[in-house]
Amino acid sequence: MNPWLDAFRPRTLPLAMSGIVVGSGLAAWEKGFRWPVFLLALLTAVLLQVLSNLANDLGDHLHGTDNHRRVGPERAVQSGAITPAAMKRAIRSCGMLSLASGLTLIIYALGLSPATLVFLLMGLAAIAAAVRYTYGSHPYGYVGLGDLSVFVFFGLLGVGGTFFLHVLRFDPVTLLPAAGIGLLATGVLNLNNMRDAVNDAASGKRTVAVRLGPARAKVYHAALVLVGFASLVVFTAVSFRSWWQYLFVVTFPFFDRHLRTVLKNREPRDLDPQLKVLALSTLVGALLFSLGLVLAT
C-alpha cells in the first residue's frame, strides 16, 4: 500500500462521516437540509480525521510509543516509509486545508454573524485537538483525555454543530443522537487502546483502557456501545413520527456480534479487525438512522 494512504488510515474515516450524516439527517427531519453544508461539513470532517491520523503517527513515533512491542499495524514514520520532516509538512498542509474548508463551510452557512466567530473558535479547537492528541510536549491522549475529546468532537459538535449549520438553531433533543454517535466513536478509540494497552502502559501513555485494566476496559467498551445505540433508540421513541425511524435497528446484530467477540477476547492482536467492524457498523447505523428520518418526513 502507498505509505501516505496507509498513514491516512482510511478505516477511521467512517467515524468522521457518521456525525455529519446524522446531523444532516436531523436537519432533513426539520426540513432544513442544505447540500452545500453537507458536502463542506463532510470534507472538513474527513480532513480533520486525516490530520489527526498524521499527527498521531508522528507523535507516537517521537514519544517512543511506536516500537517493536506495539501490537497494531506498523506506522508510516515508525517504519521509515515517511520521514518525520515529510510528515510535519503533511500535517501543516492538512491543517491549512482543514482550516480553509472549515472557513468556507462556516461563512457559507452563517455569513458574517456572532455565530460565525463561535464556530470559528470551535473549528480552531477541533484542529488543535486533532494535532495535540499525541503530538507535542504535552499530548492530552497520554493522560487519558482522548475519550472525552472524541465524544465531544465526533458526537456533540459533529452532530449538533452540523445540525446548527443547516437549520441555524439549536434543538436540545439532538443531544441524544449526538451523544449516541459520540459514544460509538469513543468505543472505536477504546478498542484501539485496549489492543495497545500493554505497550502504552510501558511507554507512559495512560489511556482510559490502561487505567481501567483489561477486564474493566471490556465492561467500559460494552457500556459505550450499548448506551450509544440506546441513545438513538430513545431519540426515536421520543420523536416518533413513523416506523421508518427504526430502520437503523437492523444494524444491532452487528454491534451485538462485535461485543461478543470483544468480551471473549484473550489476545489483544485479535481486536484489530474489530476496529473496522465497529467503525463501519457505526457508519451504516448512521446512514440508516438518517434515511429513516428522511422517509418519515
Buried (B, 14 or more C-beta within 10 A) or exposed (E): EEBBEBBBBBBBBBBBBBBBBBBBBBBBBBEBBBEEBBEBBBBBBBBBBBBBBBBBBBBBBBBEBBEEEBBBEEBBBBEEBBEEEBBBEBBEEBBEBBBEBBBBBBBEBBEEEEBBEBBBEBBEBBBEBBBBBBBBEEBBBBEBBBBEBBBBBBBBBBBBBBBBBBBBEEBEEBBBBBBBBBBBBBBBBBBBBBBBBBBBBEBEBBBBBBBBEBEEBBEBBBEBBBBBBBBBBBBBEEBEEEEBBBBBBEBBEBBBEBBEBBEEBEEBEBBBEBBBBBBBBBBBBBBBBBBBBEBBE
